[in-house]
Each structure stands twice: as C-alpha cells, then as structure tokens.
C-alpha cells in the first residue's frame, strides 16, 4: 500500500504479492535441516501460509476487484506468472 492508501503493485510487488513472506520461507528452508528443524519449519510455513491467506481476504475487502485482478496477474510467493506478465507488457 502506498502512503496515500492506494494498492502498490510496483517494483518487487509486480513480481510477487508477498515478498517479505517469500524471504522468510527462504530463510527457514535455506539452512541445514535435521528432523526437529524440518518439523518446526513445516509448522512455521503452515502458519505463514494461513496468515497470508487471511491477509489476502483482508486485501480483497479493502481493494476489491483491483486486488482480484492483481491476484490474477501476480503470484503469491513464487514468481510463476512473472514471465507471462513480461510477455504481455512487451506485446502491448
């Protein structure tokens, strides 16, 4: 969200909708893993996913169709839709 309260879809937010949460996933899973760490990381990952889905609901209520369109065009965590967006912007 910008300072004026508008939906911000620029910069890294044009690649993934939740870059901070993506960074947390990377930090969780990038270190050496033993059985205890895997269990903790699974629990924390589930917590992040549930929290993100709840946040997405709140953002839909706040921004409506504008956020739904953003969801269609930008991936939540992994930039799978980004190559398609680049192709669309080049072809237009």
Secondary structure, 3 states (H helix, E strand, C coil): CCCCCCCCCCHHHHCECCHHHHHHHHHHHCCCCCHHHHHHHHHHHHHHHHHHHHHHHHHHHHHCHHHHHHHHHCECCCCCCHHHHHHHHHHC
